[in-house]
Amino acid sequence: MFNYLEPSYIQAFIQAALQEDIGDGDHTSLSTVPADAKGTAQLLVKDRGVLAGVELAQAIFKEVDPALQVDVFIHDGTWIEVGQVILEVHGSSQSILRAERLVLNCMQRMSGIATYTRSLVNILEGTRAKLLDTRKTTPNFRLAEKWACKIGGAVNHRYGLFDMILIKDNHVDFAGGIKAALEKAFAYNAQRSVPLDIMIEVRNESELDEVLAIGGVKRIMLDNFNPERLRAAIRKIDGRFPTEASGGINEKTLRAFGETGVDYISVGALTHQVKSLDLSLKAK
């Protein structure tokens, strides 16, 4: 699987975000805070939830100013309560101010995602189903959102369009059907020096029968099957292929899907329907 947490990708993400925010300079800090001023700031918890983004925050502070010293008291994946201090940062006051908003934007969003993700993982406890994230992420913020899902206990699905062949409904329709889509994918893969995993989505039992007759896939995604139909489809697949449920699944219906015996459940709401956790960075 594509390693989006390789340091160079994290650095590129941070640099792009800093350029967006700082542009040609933080003119407020440059005009009001002496260049040689030193200070300390604390990252404070103002909400309850699962903490995420501490490692990213450390990388942001380092990118802004390698001389900044960061003391971490609470680590990613920890349940946090109002009033706790996550970290302290010491050094150039101007540097702390340049990093402040990006650190907060990332950590608040990531902690909100991790908190919601953890709540769904807990719902699935005792079943075989693993929770998956999706590509339904904020443009240019996928790295942070996928990372937050992982911290919350989910399994990362494909990162983008480039690291898996995932044949969905529109691909099937444009290709001319299940058989045509799979044959084209097999032929494409045969020409690659490094073949990609092939996964396919089915919308009904007829499409499922076609896939089972052809084979050659890594996983079968059963889209918009209710729990009863999903259970029957899993019995038909009979362990020949890993299975994934998708489509409109939320915290109210998740347990019923998990109890069908499905291997994976993908939930887009992990990243597109989440409230950020309230954190603040205050001068000490």
Rosetta silent file (secondary structure, phi, psi, omega in degrees, C-alpha in Angstrom):
SEQUENCE: MFNYLEPSYIQAFIQAALQEDIGDGDHTSLSTVPADAKGTAQLLVKDRGVLAGVELAQAIFKEVDPALQVDVFIHDGTWIEVGQVILEVHGSSQSILRAERLVLNCMQRMSGIATYTRSLVNILEGTRAKLLDTRKTTPNFRLAEKWACKIGGAVNHRYGLFDMILIKDNHVDFAGGIKAALEKAFAYNAQRSVPLDIMIEVRNESELDEVLAIGGVKRIMLDNFNPERLRAAIRKIDGRFPTEASGGINEKTLRAFGETGVDYISVGALTHQVKSLDLSLKAK
SCORE:     score description
SCORE:     0.000 S_00000001
   1 L     0.000  146.847  179.656    0.000    0.000    0.000 S_00000001
   2 L   -60.049  129.279 -178.827    1.110    3.574   -0.738 S_00000001
   3 L   -93.926   88.442 -178.051    2.934    5.058    2.265 S_00000001
   4 L   -73.088  -12.091  179.522    1.512    8.566    2.471 S_00000001
   5 L   -93.731   11.938  172.743    3.267    9.096    5.839 S_00000001
   6 L   -61.314  134.999 -171.769    6.724    8.964    4.273 S_00000001
   7 H   -50.421  -36.144 -178.213    8.506   12.095    5.633 S_00000001
   8 H   -66.892  -32.485  177.795    8.881   13.800    2.249 S_00000001
   9 H   -71.234  -39.992  177.509    5.100   13.683    1.669 S_00000001
  10 H   -63.071  -43.393  179.736    4.430   15.125    5.120 S_00000001
  11 H   -63.218  -41.834  179.274    6.951   17.894    4.480 S_00000001
  12 H   -63.150  -40.493  177.105    5.392   18.719    1.094 S_00000001
  13 H   -59.903  -46.916 -178.542    1.946   18.899    2.715 S_00000001
  14 H   -65.103  -44.652 -178.056    3.241   21.286    5.395 S_00000001
  15 H   -62.012  -41.682  178.704    5.130   23.486    2.955 S_00000001
  16 H   -64.349  -41.159 -179.110    2.076   23.917    0.718 S_00000001
  17 H   -68.738  -39.008  177.932   -0.118   24.771    3.709 S_00000001
  18 H   -66.294  -39.962  178.379    2.394   27.283    5.086 S_00000001
  19 H   -62.441  -40.667  177.820    2.716   28.964    1.696 S_00000001
  20 H   -60.908  -39.389 -173.602   -1.065   29.290    1.522 S_00000001
  21 H   -86.830  -41.331 -172.467   -1.189   30.910    4.973 S_00000001
  22 H   -91.411  -34.390 -179.229    2.001   32.974    5.171 S_00000001
  23 L    57.358 -124.451 -178.391    2.508   34.072    1.558 S_00000001
  24 L   -92.180   11.047  173.745    5.171   36.788    1.535 S_00000001
  25 L   146.939  149.685  173.140    5.193   37.143    5.316 S_00000001
  26 L   -84.554   85.368 -169.427    3.273   37.216    8.603 S_00000001
  27 H   -69.405  -26.395  176.966    3.098   40.997    8.581 S_00000001
  28 H   -65.509  -49.668  179.517    1.165   41.288   11.852 S_00000001
  29 H   -66.528  -41.122 -179.915    3.841   39.434   13.806 S_00000001
  30 H   -61.433  -32.513 -176.054    6.664   41.115   11.901 S_00000001
  31 H   -89.699  -17.838 -174.288    5.248   44.549   12.734 S_00000001
  32 H  -117.096  -21.937 -175.169    4.320   43.986   16.388 S_00000001
  33 L  -113.721  124.610  179.823    6.669   41.364   17.867 S_00000001
  34 L   -56.561  143.596 -177.047   10.440   42.020   18.094 S_00000001
  35 L   -61.351  -28.459 -177.943   12.506   39.665   15.948 S_00000001
  36 L   -97.154    8.115 -178.360   14.555   38.555   18.954 S_00000001
  37 L   -69.477  137.766  176.837   11.573   37.975   21.272 S_00000001
  38 E  -114.236  149.731 -179.235   11.377   34.546   22.906 S_00000001
  39 E  -158.614  174.483  176.522    8.256   32.933   24.302 S_00000001
  40 E  -132.085  139.197  175.722    6.399   29.816   25.357 S_00000001
  41 E  -131.902  148.128  178.522    2.919   28.699   24.326 S_00000001
  42 E  -111.858  139.130  173.804    0.735   25.855   25.545 S_00000001
  43 E   -93.765  114.791 -171.175   -1.662   23.788   23.429 S_00000001
  44 E  -107.864  145.562  178.685   -4.797   23.474   25.568 S_00000001
  45 E   -91.281  127.774  178.698   -7.734   21.065   25.405 S_00000001
  46 L  -122.272   12.060 -177.131  -11.202   22.676   25.358 S_00000001
  47 L  -153.314  161.672  178.419  -13.222   19.613   24.319 S_00000001
  48 L   -96.962  142.752  177.106  -13.403   15.862   25.030 S_00000001
  49 E   163.153 -164.469  179.218  -12.264   13.318   22.459 S_00000001
  50 E   -97.934  126.152 -177.666   -9.424   11.396   20.842 S_00000001
  51 L   -77.208  135.172  175.108   -6.271   13.397   20.249 S_00000001
  52 L  -147.991  145.695  176.440   -4.742   13.345   16.765 S_00000001
  53 L   104.916    5.258  179.704   -2.147   15.440   14.967 S_00000001
  54 H   -64.458  -46.505  179.390    0.569   15.728   17.622 S_00000001
  55 H   -61.865  -38.799  178.304    3.218   14.187   15.368 S_00000001
  56 H   -66.607  -40.601  178.354    2.127   16.454   12.538 S_00000001
  57 H   -60.376  -41.926  177.673    2.262   19.494   14.831 S_00000001
  58 H   -59.855  -41.028  179.475    5.841   18.628   15.785 S_00000001
  59 H   -67.753  -35.347  178.274    6.737   18.458   12.094 S_00000001
  60 H   -65.299  -48.907  178.641    5.028   21.824   11.461 S_00000001
  61 H   -57.788  -41.833 -179.567    6.949   23.556   14.244 S_00000001
  62 H   -64.799  -40.175 -179.888   10.193   22.048   12.922 S_00000001
  63 H   -66.548  -39.646  179.672    9.454   23.182    9.366 S_00000001
  64 H   -67.728  -43.687 -177.527    8.675   26.720   10.505 S_00000001
  65 L  -159.630  105.081 -178.905   11.735   26.965   12.735 S_00000001
  66 L   -58.962  -18.169 -178.709   14.070   24.045   13.548 S_00000001
  67 L   -81.234  -12.214  178.505   15.188   25.918   16.679 S_00000001
  68 L   -65.075  138.545  177.225   11.745   25.662   18.305 S_00000001
  69 E  -105.622  127.368 -178.896   11.648   23.228   21.223 S_00000001
  70 E  -117.913  122.884  176.137    8.457   21.167   21.616 S_00000001
  71 E  -107.713  114.979 -176.597    7.662   19.270   24.818 S_00000001
  72 E   -97.549  129.850  179.785    4.833   16.757   24.289 S_00000001
  73 L  -108.002  -25.499 -179.763    2.768   15.628   27.288 S_00000001
  74 L  -132.558  135.332 -172.713   -0.074   13.740   25.537 S_00000001
  75 L  -105.722  164.766  179.266    0.340   11.590   22.437 S_00000001
  76 L   -54.088  140.966  177.277   -1.811   10.731   19.417 S_00000001
  77 L    90.952   -5.567 -178.286   -4.635    8.283   20.065 S_00000001
  78 L   -85.704  141.126  172.929   -5.105    9.302   23.712 S_00000001
  79 E   -74.116  129.848 -176.488   -8.542   10.237   25.087 S_00000001
  80 E  -118.094  154.160 -179.596   -8.349   13.878   26.252 S_00000001
  81 L  -124.951  157.734 -179.382  -10.417   15.975   28.649 S_00000001
  82 L   -56.554  134.244  175.775  -11.043   19.718   28.994 S_00000001
  83 L    99.281  -12.536 -179.903   -8.201   21.571   30.687 S_00000001
  84 L   -74.390  154.159  175.639   -5.341   19.259   29.798 S_00000001
  85 E  -104.422  120.598 -177.149   -2.110   20.591   28.271 S_00000001
  86 E   -80.591  -45.289 -178.612   -1.079   18.663   25.152 S_00000001
  87 E  -158.716  165.180  169.575    2.288   20.278   24.556 S_00000001
  88 E  -124.557  142.163  176.524    4.422   23.344   25.137 S_00000001
  89 E  -122.832  134.552 -175.664    6.488   25.059   22.464 S_00000001
  90 E  -125.323  143.148  175.459    9.420   27.324   23.322 S_00000001
  91 E   142.150 -151.436 -178.312   11.486   29.661   21.161 S_00000001
  92 E   -55.700  124.284  179.761   11.071   32.557   18.764 S_00000001
  93 H   -62.849  -39.064  178.112    7.718   34.253   19.379 S_00000001
  94 H   -62.258  -41.008 -179.722    7.424   35.138   15.685 S_00000001
  95 H   -65.386  -43.188  178.499    7.996   31.497   14.724 S_00000001
  96 H   -59.478  -42.226 -179.458    5.371   30.245   17.183 S_00000001
  97 H   -66.895  -36.196  178.298    2.862   32.718   15.734 S_00000001
  98 H   -65.729  -35.048 -177.109    3.616   31.632   12.159 S_00000001
  99 H   -84.159  -21.316 -168.238    2.969   27.984   13.060 S_00000001
 100 H   -51.383  -55.562 -172.487   -0.044   28.555   15.316 S_00000001
 101 H   -67.163  -39.912  179.234   -2.931   28.495   12.850 S_00000001
 102 H   -65.751  -41.878  177.315   -1.698   25.548   10.790 S_00000001
 103 H   -58.253  -48.485 -177.843   -1.075   23.502   13.937 S_00000001
 104 H   -66.795  -44.521  179.886   -4.577   24.250   15.241 S_00000001
 105 H   -57.472  -44.806 -178.893   -6.327   23.720   11.912 S_00000001
 106 H   -68.718  -48.727 -173.894   -4.712   20.316   11.496 S_00000001
 107 H   -70.110  -37.153  178.843   -5.061   19.113   15.067 S_00000001
 108 H   -65.656  -46.806  179.320   -8.656   20.262   15.558 S_00000001
 109 H   -65.250  -46.840 -178.377   -9.826   18.644   12.346 S_00000001
 110 H   -63.756  -39.763 -179.757   -7.779   15.493   12.869 S_00000001
 111 H   -68.241  -35.336  175.055   -8.934   15.088   16.474 S_00000001
 112 H   -63.082  -43.288  178.529  -12.569   15.446   15.412 S_00000001
 113 H   -65.339  -45.620 -178.994  -12.098   12.726   12.798 S_00000001
 114 H   -63.020  -36.363  179.854  -10.220   10.447   15.196 S_00000001
 115 H   -65.773  -47.698  179.640  -12.927   10.876   17.828 S_00000001
 116 H   -66.369  -40.762  178.730  -15.758    9.935   15.469 S_00000001
 117 H   -59.627  -46.681 -179.802  -13.711    7.095   13.988 S_00000001
 118 H   -59.493  -38.529 -179.043  -13.004    5.648   17.447 S_00000001
 119 H   -64.586  -35.721  178.490  -16.722    5.723   18.277 S_00000001
 120 H   -75.855  -37.873  175.472  -17.525    3.644   15.177 S_00000001
 121 H   -58.678  -40.651  179.186  -14.649    1.228   15.814 S_00000001
 122 H   -64.143  -35.917  178.303  -16.101    0.685   19.284 S_00000001
 123 H   -63.146  -34.672 -177.790  -19.506   -0.120   17.781 S_00000001
 124 L   -84.062   -2.890 -177.552  -17.904   -2.892   15.700 S_00000001
 125 L   -56.134  133.393 -178.982  -16.090   -4.425   18.669 S_00000001
 126 L    93.827   -8.324  174.229  -16.667   -8.183   18.801 S_00000001
 127 L  -103.722  170.841  177.728  -17.304   -8.522   15.064 S_00000001
 128 L   -85.998   -9.785 -172.287  -14.778   -9.455   12.380 S_00000001
 129 L   -72.146  135.752  173.676  -15.457   -6.262   10.429 S_00000001
 130 E  -104.898  139.263 -179.544  -12.742   -3.640   10.050 S_00000001
 131 E   -82.952  131.959  179.026  -13.705   -0.001    9.505 S_00000001
 132 E  -114.383  144.794  168.971  -12.380    1.632    6.311 S_00000001
 133 L   -86.380 -173.939 -176.968  -12.074    5.272    5.341 S_00000001
 134 L  -138.236 -173.644  173.982  -12.695    6.525    1.774 S_00000001
 135 L   -89.286    7.344  179.988  -11.493    9.113   -0.765 S_00000001
 136 L   -80.923   69.193 -175.118  -14.260   11.495    0.374 S_00000001
 137 L  -118.731  167.164  177.319  -11.733   13.880    1.849 S_00000001
 138 L   -72.629  129.223  179.676  -11.074   17.616    1.764 S_00000001
 139 L   -52.603  134.843  179.778   -8.957   18.561   -1.289 S_00000001
 140 L    68.805    7.714  179.416   -5.271   18.976   -0.356 S_00000001
 141 L  -125.373   12.229 -175.844   -5.989   17.710    3.175 S_00000001
 142 H   -61.286  -40.328 -178.156   -6.240   13.970    2.500 S_00000001
 143 H   -55.762  -48.319 -178.000   -2.936   13.147    4.174 S_00000001
 144 H   -68.046  -39.069 -176.942   -4.080   14.601    7.491 S_00000001
 145 H   -72.270  -40.241  174.914   -7.584   13.141    7.294 S_00000001
 146 H   -63.403  -41.137  179.086   -6.410    9.628    6.406 S_00000001
 147 H   -60.928  -42.542  179.706   -3.843    9.853    9.196 S_00000001
 148 H   -63.812  -40.291  176.905   -6.588   10.844   11.652 S_00000001
 149 H   -60.887  -41.713  179.120   -8.732    7.856   10.629 S_00000001
 150 H   -63.335  -43.910  178.467   -5.759    5.582   11.266 S_00000001
 151 H   -62.106  -36.188  179.536   -5.165    7.127   14.693 S_00000001
 152 H   -73.805  -10.189  175.492   -8.852    6.609   15.477 S_00000001
 153 L   110.925    2.131  177.139   -8.544    2.897   14.743 S_00000001
 154 L   -82.474  167.925  174.243   -9.781    2.580   11.164 S_00000001
 155 E  -101.988  131.020  177.921   -7.920    0.876    8.321 S_00000001
 156 L   -69.688  129.857  171.182   -6.891    3.124    5.451 S_00000001
 157 L   -78.959 -168.965  177.426   -8.493    2.262    2.110 S_00000001
 158 L   -54.252  149.365 -179.213   -6.669    3.197   -1.099 S_00000001
 159 L   -79.797  -40.692 -177.474   -5.049    6.617   -0.913 S_00000001
 160 L  -151.903 -161.740 -179.808   -5.950    7.752   -4.417 S_00000001
 161 L   -78.155   -8.948 -169.613   -6.766    6.648   -7.931 S_00000001
 162 L   -98.061  -13.009 -171.968   -3.204    5.476   -8.484 S_00000001
 163 L  -110.973   12.504  175.738   -2.682    2.715   -5.918 S_00000001
 164 L  -166.769  151.227  168.139   -5.506    0.301   -6.752 S_00000001
 165 E   -96.688  107.487  179.835   -7.883   -0.601   -9.569 S_00000001
 166 E  -116.591  103.109 -174.852  -11.295   -0.143   -7.966 S_00000001
 167 E   -86.208  112.895 -178.038  -14.037   -0.763  -10.514 S_00000001
 168 L  -108.484 -175.503 -171.550  -17.203    1.036   -9.446 S_00000001
 169 H   -56.687  -44.666 -179.122  -20.664    1.418  -10.946 S_00000001
 170 H   -67.595  -34.788  175.327  -19.774    4.137  -13.469 S_00000001
 171 H   -62.401  -45.015  179.288  -16.716    2.199  -14.629 S_00000001
 172 H   -59.830  -45.814 -177.531  -18.896   -0.862  -15.191 S_00000001
 173 H   -67.320  -42.592  179.617  -21.486    1.143  -17.107 S_00000001
 174 H   -69.664  -31.342 -178.668  -18.934    2.989  -19.262 S_00000001
 175 H   -78.582  -22.134 -179.902  -16.996   -0.220  -19.949 S_00000001
 176 L   104.880   21.266  176.518  -20.089   -2.127  -21.048 S_00000001
 177 L   121.614  170.706 -178.003  -20.716   -4.396  -18.062 S_00000001
 178 H   -58.847  -50.877 -176.116  -18.957   -6.432  -15.381 S_00000001
 179 H   -60.688  -46.532 -178.891  -17.287   -8.892  -17.782 S_00000001
 180 H   -64.199  -41.590 -178.911  -15.996   -6.174  -20.100 S_00000001
 181 H   -64.132  -44.185 -179.891  -14.711   -4.059  -17.225 S_00000001
 182 H   -66.959  -43.214  179.779  -12.830   -6.952  -15.634 S_00000001
 183 H   -60.644  -41.749  177.848  -11.331   -8.144  -18.905 S_00000001
 184 H   -64.954  -40.462  179.364  -10.056   -4.632  -19.649 S_00000001
 185 H   -65.815  -41.780  178.168   -8.615   -4.327  -16.147 S_00000001
 186 H   -61.402  -43.459 -179.371   -6.865   -7.712  -16.422 S_00000001
 187 H   -65.287  -40.929  178.146   -5.357   -6.728  -19.787 S_00000001
 188 H   -62.285  -45.060 -178.901   -4.207   -3.354  -18.416 S_00000001
 189 H   -63.920  -35.701 -178.131   -2.620   -5.013  -15.395 S_00000001
 190 H   -64.349  -23.557 -179.544   -0.810   -7.548  -17.570 S_00000001
 191 L   -88.141   -9.540 -178.239    1.075   -4.696  -19.269 S_00000001
 192 L   -87.071  144.645  176.715    2.280   -3.188  -15.987 S_00000001
 193 L   -70.407  -32.150  176.286    5.648   -4.055  -14.486 S_00000001
 194 L  -123.677  101.266 -178.990    3.998   -3.964  -11.050 S_00000001
 195 L   -62.247  150.271  177.819    0.369   -5.149  -11.225 S_00000001
 196 L   -99.010  150.889  170.895   -2.229   -3.406   -9.071 S_00000001
 197 L   -63.020  142.348  178.227   -4.792   -5.075   -6.839 S_00000001
 198 E  -113.585  126.760  177.506   -8.187   -5.209   -8.522 S_00000001
 199 E  -126.036  148.112 -178.414  -11.340   -4.646   -6.522 S_00000001
 200 E  -136.885  142.332  176.954  -14.871   -4.446   -7.904 S_00000001
 201 E   -96.501  136.480  174.377  -18.175   -3.049   -6.704 S_00000001
 202 E  -120.886  145.314 -176.587  -21.416   -4.925   -7.340 S_00000001
 203 L  -102.730  -13.405 -176.501  -24.908   -3.451   -7.063 S_00000001
 204 L  -159.183  175.986 -176.336  -26.980   -6.606   -7.058 S_00000001
 205 H   -67.395  -31.617  178.550  -26.912  -10.391   -6.942 S_00000001
 206 H   -64.545  -45.487  176.972  -26.694  -10.724  -10.717 S_00000001
 207 H   -64.223  -36.908  177.420  -23.498   -8.668  -10.855 S_00000001
 208 H   -61.249  -43.767  179.126  -22.144  -10.666   -7.942 S_00000001
 209 H   -59.967  -39.465  178.118  -22.735  -13.917   -9.835 S_00000001
 210 H   -62.240  -45.441 -179.069  -20.790  -12.523  -12.812 S_00000001
 211 H   -63.511  -42.665 -179.268  -17.822  -11.604  -10.624 S_00000001
 212 H   -64.311  -33.320  179.293  -17.826  -14.994   -8.918 S_00000001
 213 H   -71.885  -31.078 -176.718  -17.828  -16.735  -12.291 S_00000001
 214 H   -90.691  -45.455 -179.841  -14.853  -14.682  -13.549 S_00000001
 215 L    72.839 -159.277  174.736  -12.784  -14.294  -10.354 S_00000001
 216 L    79.713   11.611 -178.606   -9.367  -12.659  -10.351 S_00000001
 217 L  -111.091  159.239 -179.300  -10.199   -9.867   -7.892 S_00000001
 218 L   -83.505  -33.802 -176.913   -8.733   -8.934   -4.525 S_00000001
 219 E  -158.324  150.917  175.977  -12.010   -7.944   -2.876 S_00000001
 220 E  -112.558  123.956  176.934  -15.710   -7.595   -3.677 S_00000001
 221 E   -97.141  123.849  179.858  -17.522   -4.447   -2.562 S_00000001
 222 E  -101.635  105.664 -169.898  -21.252   -4.942   -1.998 S_00000001
 223 E   -96.047  127.779  177.280  -22.796   -1.522   -2.480 S_00000001
 224 L    59.647   30.924  169.418  -26.125   -0.526   -0.925 S_00000001
 225 L   -84.593  133.554  173.222  -26.972   -4.062    0.170 S_00000001
 226 L   -75.323  167.844 -175.357  -29.090   -4.061    3.323 S_00000001
 227 H   -55.517  -37.061 -179.300  -27.882   -6.359    6.144 S_00000001
 228 H   -66.386  -46.584  178.584  -30.156   -9.241    5.095 S_00000001
 229 H   -67.466  -36.433  179.603  -29.023   -9.177    1.462 S_00000001
 230 H   -63.047  -44.039  179.732  -25.425   -8.663    2.560 S_00000001
 231 H   -60.759  -42.461  179.503  -25.534  -11.738    4.781 S_00000001
 232 H   -65.370  -39.943  179.783  -26.911  -13.842    1.911 S_00000001
 233 H   -65.542  -39.062  179.184  -24.243  -12.512   -0.473 S_00000001
 234 H   -65.518  -37.339  175.852  -21.478  -13.357    1.994 S_00000001
 235 H   -63.326  -39.294 -179.750  -22.821  -16.902    2.267 S_00000001
 236 H   -67.491  -41.180  179.493  -22.734  -17.155   -1.526 S_00000001
 237 H   -65.656  -35.650  170.059  -19.161  -15.839   -1.714 S_00000001
 238 L    54.387   41.851  174.224  -18.279  -18.452    0.920 S_00000001
 239 L    79.207    2.204 -179.077  -14.832  -17.122    1.760 S_00000001
 240 L   -70.401  -29.551  179.680  -13.525  -17.101   -1.812 S_00000001
 241 L  -141.071  144.668  170.633  -12.930  -13.347   -1.700 S_00000001
 242 L   -60.340  150.849 -175.756  -12.733  -10.752    1.071 S_00000001
 243 E  -122.081  150.888  177.867  -15.897   -8.653    1.248 S_00000001
 244 E  -136.971  134.693  174.536  -16.645   -4.987    1.840 S_00000001
 245 E  -101.853  141.317  179.089  -19.953   -3.282    2.576 S_00000001
 246 E  -149.778  164.129  173.202  -20.528    0.314    1.492 S_00000001
 247 L   102.507   97.959  172.016  -23.269    2.834    0.907 S_00000001
 248 L    67.326   23.795 -178.108  -25.137    4.957    3.432 S_00000001
 249 L   -89.154  131.150 -179.522  -23.838    3.175    6.531 S_00000001
 250 L  -134.150 -174.164 -175.206  -23.820    5.247    9.731 S_00000001
 251 L   -63.684  -24.278 -179.275  -23.534    4.781   13.486 S_00000001
 252 L   -78.048  -28.922 -176.537  -27.172    3.692   13.754 S_00000001
 253 L  -108.129   -7.964 -171.169  -26.876    0.866   11.218 S_00000001
 254 H   -58.850  -45.610 -176.194  -23.193   -0.034   11.560 S_00000001
 255 H   -61.045  -40.480  179.851  -23.562   -2.829   14.114 S_00000001
 256 H   -62.481  -38.018  176.743  -26.142   -4.657   12.012 S_00000001
 257 H   -69.328  -40.721 -179.858  -23.758   -4.612    9.054 S_00000001
 258 H   -61.741  -31.614 -177.444  -20.850   -5.726   11.223 S_00000001
 259 L   -80.743    0.465  178.725  -22.810   -8.747   12.435 S_00000001
 260 L   -79.443  -15.007 -175.005  -23.296  -10.077    8.883 S_00000001
 261 L    96.006    6.098  178.638  -19.763  -11.474    8.785 S_00000001
 262 L   -65.177  149.494 -177.244  -18.491   -8.904    6.277 S_00000001
 263 L   -81.776  -38.937 -176.876  -14.722   -8.288    6.367 S_00000001
 264 E  -136.444  149.157  173.726  -14.678   -4.522    5.818 S_00000001
 265 E  -131.966  119.707  179.487  -17.135   -1.642    6.085 S_00000001
 266 E   -97.421  135.783 -175.918  -16.317    1.668    4.384 S_00000001
 267 L  -132.858  108.248  179.868  -17.851    4.853    5.798 S_00000001
 268 L   -66.355  -26.940 -177.525  -17.420    8.150    3.966 S_00000001
 269 H   -63.220  -15.595  177.756  -18.819   10.098    6.924 S_00000001
 270 H   -54.971  -33.508 -175.118  -15.527    9.556    8.775 S_00000001
 271 H  -118.596  -12.835 -177.402  -14.098   12.505    6.876 S_00000001
 272 H  -115.063    2.894  177.309  -16.987   14.492    5.429 S_00000001
 273 L  -138.837   56.320 -171.796  -19.430   14.801    8.344 S_00000001
 274 L  -126.732  139.815  175.006  -17.220   15.541   11.330 S_00000001
 275 L   -92.585  130.522  178.914  -17.112   18.342   13.926 S_00000001
 276 L   -66.555  150.942  176.844  -13.648   19.600   14.799 S_00000001
 277 L   -86.835  139.881 -175.573  -12.424   19.287   18.385 S_00000001
 278 L   -82.494  115.400  175.708  -11.859   22.600   20.192 S_00000001
 279 E  -130.816  157.978  176.127   -8.180   23.234   20.991 S_00000001
 280 E  -145.548  151.832  176.734   -6.272   26.480   21.526 S_00000001
 281 E  -111.716  117.835 -174.667   -2.667   27.673   21.620 S_00000001
 282 E  -123.834  137.948  175.291   -2.066   30.268   24.315 S_00000001
 283 E   -62.094  137.922 -178.599    1.025   32.257   25.306 S_00000001
 284 L   -95.984    0.000    0.000    2.259   31.193   28.723 S_00000001
